[in-house]
């Protein structure tokens, strides 16, 4: 029989405390003891050698083959394809614990999902069987979308009748309010009924991460119907800019090829899949947004943007450049831009030239900076054959190159631009160097060798482990590494999380996994937790002091090197005295901090090498 929560305990904590992760996982995975852990074949991907680990002490699991990991809730969610609350209910019922009924918002979302699924089935049936879908079937056949593709993407057709879907859903017991809240129908202005939101259009279901229908896109196929494309309005399930078209279908292809093809239109995405580019997804009418980028980051850090080559597509790419730069930096994405020749869209180019030619375009996609330079030169006034035209092009490119932090890349762009404009390399460098000095602030060099970057990451991961398990270390980091960020983005995120952790709330690996249930966060935290070994540190305080010192001295050494580079460039290019003095001040500050830390290195036992 179910029991009430004793003493008002958090139901999540109570279920976690009662649930036996070895028992739960052991029902579907054969586990064998291996030291402190238990190992077996991962249930989430095919493997012949066990890489799936369970740690009963920390009550977490991790697969070192596919990267899945987390706590007992994460396992049940992944295995049974459930949301967090449903997984909580499954475990609570198993261990005889009462869980309050879901909140009204959860009930509303359930009703909306049911309405969407019924609508999707109605649209699919109309396309496949109904005489009303004949025009849509002919349109899709003309575009090369066969029955297999229609089924794979769940395509459908909305009849031209005013209320065909409304009548069907009402007959199925779906209230008019739920239909309206789901964005499927709208109330008539006269106030006497409802009409379908989509009519006379090919339907493209938009799905969430787990493949559930959350919204629809629709394309007009009859002359005079406007707009050409129409998407569902925002609903409690769907928010424009947060989802990507066909991501659930494409995620395996993205992981396999380690890249994502980002396209504008539904038909472009389907055409790409038809040609074997199963890593293609769509942006649903927006420029790439940070939430969309984070969705892609779970599967690959390489994104190739392939928008239409017409003026609208070029404008969409240009509008998204600022966001793309932000996303590429903050999410560590390698974003490139594919420009299709002769003003064609991806679908048209694939049909005309084939998959092999399109693959060559993908492989030759330009970096964001190169794309911006090309567009700036194209938009500059005057002919490149005249001095005035060349000056206009240089001015258009100046701010773009002024943001390039790498001296090697900057030098390469100078050489390319000088050749393209037929101007002196030195004159170009001097002119653009002014912009660079104005925009460049001293920071860590981006040219750090890979071995050193891996060393930073390991040192930061070790320090995070100590921070989770020892409160005094958290205090030492706040005091001695103030203003010094970690080099690894995930490590920096978890550091900020730990430093902001409420003082009255216990910090542990389990607490972190309870607080952060996202796939990426759970994977990162569980990976650190499995690598944590408290017996590794004979003297925790000494180990923490050594790592903190290593990170600090590395930071100030790189700051000093960067300032030195800037100072030499300013002097070489005859910068104004006030600019030189400011860079000199920063150089001296970095040098003082570096030398001070070096002088104390003898009293700190080194535990980490940076390569």
Residue pairs with C-beta under 8 A, 6 or more apart in sequence:
1 96
2 93
2 96
2 97
2 98
3 96
3 97
3 98
4 98
5 11
5 14
5 97
5 98
6 14
11 88
11 92
11 97
11 99
11 100
12 73
12 88
12 514
13 514
14 97
15 88
15 91
15 92
15 95
15 97
15 99
16 59
16 71
16 72
16 73
16 510
16 514
18 95
18 97
19 72
19 91
19 94
19 95
21 54
21 56
21 59
21 60
21 61
21 71
21 72
21 75
22 31
22 38
22 54
22 56
24 72
24 75
24 76
24 91
25 31
25 54
25 61
25 72
25 75
28 43
28 79
29 40
29 41
29 42
29 43
29 52
30 40
30 41
31 38
31 39
31 40
31 54
32 38
32 39
32 40
32 50
34 53
36 55
36 57
37 53
37 54
37 55
37 530
38 53
38 54
38 55
38 56
39 50
39 51
39 52
39 53
39 54
40 50
40 52
40 54
41 47
41 48
41 50
41 52
42 50
42 51
42 52
42 63
42 65
42 66
42 68
43 52
43 79
44 63
44 66
44 68
44 78
44 79
45 63
45 65
45 66
45 68
47 65
51 63
51 64
51 65
52 61
52 62
52 63
52 64
52 65
53 61
53 62
53 63
53 64
53 530
54 60
54 61
55 61
55 529
55 530
58 509
58 510
58 529
58 530
58 532
59 71
59 72
59 510
60 69
60 70
60 71
60 509
60 510
60 513
60 526
60 529
60 530
61 68
61 69
61 70
61 71
61 74
61 75
61 526
62 68
62 69
62 70
62 523
62 526
62 527
62 529
62 530
63 69
67 523
67 527
68 74
68 78
68 523
69 522
69 523
69 525
69 526
69 527
69 530
70 78
70 513
70 517
70 522
70 523
70 525
70 526
71 510
71 513
71 514
71 522
71 526
72 91
73 84
73 87
73 88
73 91
73 517
74 513
74 517
74 522
76 82
76 87
76 90
76 91
77 83
77 84
77 86
77 87
80 86
80 87
80 90
81 210
82 90
84 517
85 102
85 106
88 99
89 99
92 98
92 99
93 99
102 110
105 236
108 181
108 236
109 236
109 237
111 174
111 178
112 178
112 181
112 182
112 235
112 236
112 237
113 212
113 213
113 214
113 237
114 174
115 169
115 174
115 178
115 179
115 182
115 184
116 182
116 184
116 212
116 213
116 214
116 215
116 216
116 237
117 212
117 213
118 168
118 169
118 172
118 174
119 165
119 169
119 182
119 184
119 213
119 216
120 154
120 156
120 203
120 205
120 213
120 216
122 156
122 165
122 168
122 169
123 155
123 156
123 157
123 158
123 165
123 203
123 205
123 216
124 154
124 155
124 156
125 156
126 132
126 133
126 156
126 157
126 158
126 159
126 164
127 133
127 136
127 137
127 150
127 155
127 156
127 157
127 202
127 203
128 147
128 150
130 157
130 159
132 157
132 159
132 160
132 161
133 157
133 159
135 221
135 222
136 157
136 202
136 221
137 157
139 202
139 221
140 150
140 155
140 202
143 267
143 271
143 347
144 271
144 274
144 351
145 155
145 267
145 270
145 274
149 155
149 270
149 273
149 274
152 249
152 273
153 204
153 205
153 246
153 249
153 270
153 273
154 205
154 207
154 213
155 202
155 203
155 204
155 205
156 202
156 203
156 205
157 201
157 202
157 203
158 164
158 165
158 196
158 198
158 199
158 200
158 201
158 203
158 218
159 165
159 199
159 200
160 199
160 200
160 222
161 196
161 199
162 195
162 196
162 199
163 185
163 193
163 194
163 195
163 196
164 196
165 184
165 185
165 196
165 198
166 176
166 179
166 184
166 185
166 194
166 195
166 196
169 179
169 184
169 185
170 176
170 179
176 185
176 194
179 185
179 194
180 186
180 187
180 194
181 235
181 236
182 232
182 235
182 237
183 197
183 215
183 216
183 232
183 233
183 234
183 235
183 238
184 196
184 197
184 198
185 194
185 195
185 196
185 197
186 194
186 195
186 197
187 193
187 194
188 194
188 195
197 230
197 232
197 233
198 216
198 218
198 230
200 220
200 221
200 222
200 225
201 218
201 219
201 220
201 221
201 225
201 230
202 218
202 219
202 221
203 216
203 217
203 218
204 216
204 217
204 218
204 219
204 245
204 266
205 213
205 215
205 216
206 213
206 214
206 215
206 216
206 217
206 231
206 232
206 238
206 243
206 245
206 284
207 213
207 214
207 246
207 247
207 248
208 214
208 237
208 243
208 248
209 247
209 248
209 295
210 248
211 248
214 235
214 237
214 238
214 243
215 231
215 232
215 235
215 237
215 238
215 243
216 231
216 232
217 229
217 230
217 231
217 232
217 245
217 266
217 284
218 229
218 230
218 231
219 228
219 229
219 266
219 267
220 226
220 227
220 228
220 229
220 230
229 265
229 266
229 285
231 240
231 284
231 285
232 238
234 240
240 284
240 285
240 286
241 284
241 286
241 289
241 291
241 292
242 289
242 291
242 292
243 284
243 292
243 295
244 262
244 281
244 282
244 283
244 284
244 292
244 295
244 296
245 266
245 269
245 281
245 282
245 283
245 284
246 269
246 270
246 273
246 280
246 281
246 282
247 281
247 295
247 296
249 273
249 278
250 260
250 269
250 273
250 278
250 279
250 280
250 281
251 298
251 299
252 278
253 277
253 278
253 279
253 280
254 260
254 279
254 281
254 296
254 299
254 300
255 299
255 300
256 278
256 279
257 279
257 300
258 300
258 302
259 279
259 300
259 302
259 303
259 304
259 362
260 279
260 280
260 281
260 296
260 299
260 300
260 302
260 303
260 304
261 272
261 277
261 279
261 280
261 281
261 304
261 306
261 362
262 280
262 281
262 282
262 283
262 288
262 296
262 303
262 304
262 305
262 306
263 269
263 272
263 280
263 281
263 282
263 283
263 306
263 307
263 346
264 282
264 283
264 285
264 307
264 308
264 313
264 316
264 345
265 282
265 308
265 345
265 347
266 282
267 347
268 280
268 282
268 306
268 308
268 345
268 346
268 347
269 280
269 281
269 282
271 346
271 347
271 350
271 351
272 278
272 280
272 346
272 350
273 280
274 350
275 350
275 354
275 355
275 358
276 355
277 355
277 358
277 362
279 300
281 296
283 292
286 292
286 320
287 316
287 317
287 319
287 320
287 323
287 324
288 303
288 305
288 320
288 323
288 324
288 327
288 335
289 323
289 327
290 323
290 326
290 327
290 330
290 331
293 303
293 327
293 331
293 333
294 331
294 520
296 303
296 333
297 331
297 332
297 333
297 520
298 519
298 520
301 331
301 332
301 333
301 334
302 333
302 334
302 336
303 333
303 334
303 335
303 336
304 335
304 336
304 337
304 338
304 362
304 365
305 317
305 320
305 324
305 335
305 336
305 337
305 338
305 365
306 338
306 340
306 346
306 361
306 362
306 365
307 313
307 314
307 316
307 317
308 316
308 340
308 345
308 346
309 339
309 340
309 341
309 342
309 343
309 344
309 345
310 343
310 345
313 345
314 375
317 337
317 371
318 375
321 368
321 371
321 372
324 335
324 368
325 368
327 333
327 335
328 334
328 335
328 368
330 489
331 489
332 489
335 368
336 365
336 366
336 367
336 368
337 365
337 366
337 367
337 368
337 371
338 361
338 362
338 364
338 365
339 361
339 365
339 366
339 371
339 374
340 346
340 349
340 361
344 352
346 358
349 357
349 358
349 361
350 358
366 374
369 400
369 401
369 403
369 404
369 409
369 413
370 413
372 400
373 397
373 400
373 401
373 413
373 417
376 393
376 396
376 397
376 400
377 384
377 393
377 396
377 397
377 420
379 396
380 389
380 392
380 393
380 395
380 396
381 389
381 392
382 388
382 389
382 392
383 389
384 390
384 393
384 420
384 421
384 422
390 421
390 422
390 423
393 421
394 417
394 421
394 423
394 428
394 431
394 432
397 417
397 432
398 431
398 432
398 435
399 435
399 439
401 410
401 413
401 414
401 417
401 432
401 435
401 436
402 432
402 435
402 436
402 438
402 439
402 440
403 439
404 410
404 413
404 436
405 440
405 443
405 446
406 446
406 447
407 447
407 565
408 447
410 436
414 425
414 428
414 429
414 432
415 425
417 428
418 424
418 425
418 428
421 428
429 573
430 573
433 569
433 573
433 575
434 573
434 575
436 569
437 566
437 569
437 570
437 573
437 575
437 579
437 583
440 566
442 559
442 562
442 563
442 566
442 583
442 586
442 590
443 559
443 562
444 487
444 555
444 558
444 559
444 562
445 558
445 561
445 562
448 456
448 487
448 558
449 611
450 611
451 610
451 611
452 554
452 610
452 611
453 487
453 611
454 611
455 608
455 609
455 610
455 611
456 486
456 487
456 488
456 551
456 554
456 610
457 487
457 488
457 491
458 608
459 547
459 550
459 551
459 608
459 610
460 486
460 487
460 488
460 491
460 492
460 495
460 551
461 488
461 491
461 528
461 531
462 543
462 547
462 608
463 473
463 477
463 544
463 547
463 548
463 551
464 491
464 494
464 495
464 498
464 528
465 528
465 531
465 532
466 473
466 537
466 540
466 543
466 544
466 547
467 473
467 474
467 477
467 495
467 498
468 498
468 507
468 508
468 509
468 512
468 528
468 532
469 532
469 534
470 540
470 544
471 507
472 540
472 541
472 544
473 540
473 541
473 544
474 498
474 499
474 507
476 541
476 544
476 545
476 548
477 495
477 499
477 544
477 548
478 499
480 548
480 552
481 548
481 551
481 552
484 551
484 552
484 555
485 492
486 492
486 495
486 551
490 524
494 512
494 524
494 525
494 528
497 512
497 516
498 507
501 507
505 511
509 525
509 526
509 528
509 529
509 532
512 525
513 522
513 525
513 526
513 529
516 522
516 525
537 543
542 605
543 607
545 604
546 604
546 605
546 606
546 607
546 608
547 607
547 608
549 597
549 600
549 601
549 604
550 606
550 607
550 608
550 610
552 597
553 594
553 597
553 598
553 601
554 610
556 590
556 593
556 594
556 597
557 594
559 590
559 593
559 594
560 587
560 590
560 591
560 594
562 590
563 583
563 586
563 587
563 590
564 587
566 583
566 586
566 587
567 580
567 583
567 584
567 587
570 579
570 580
570 583
571 580
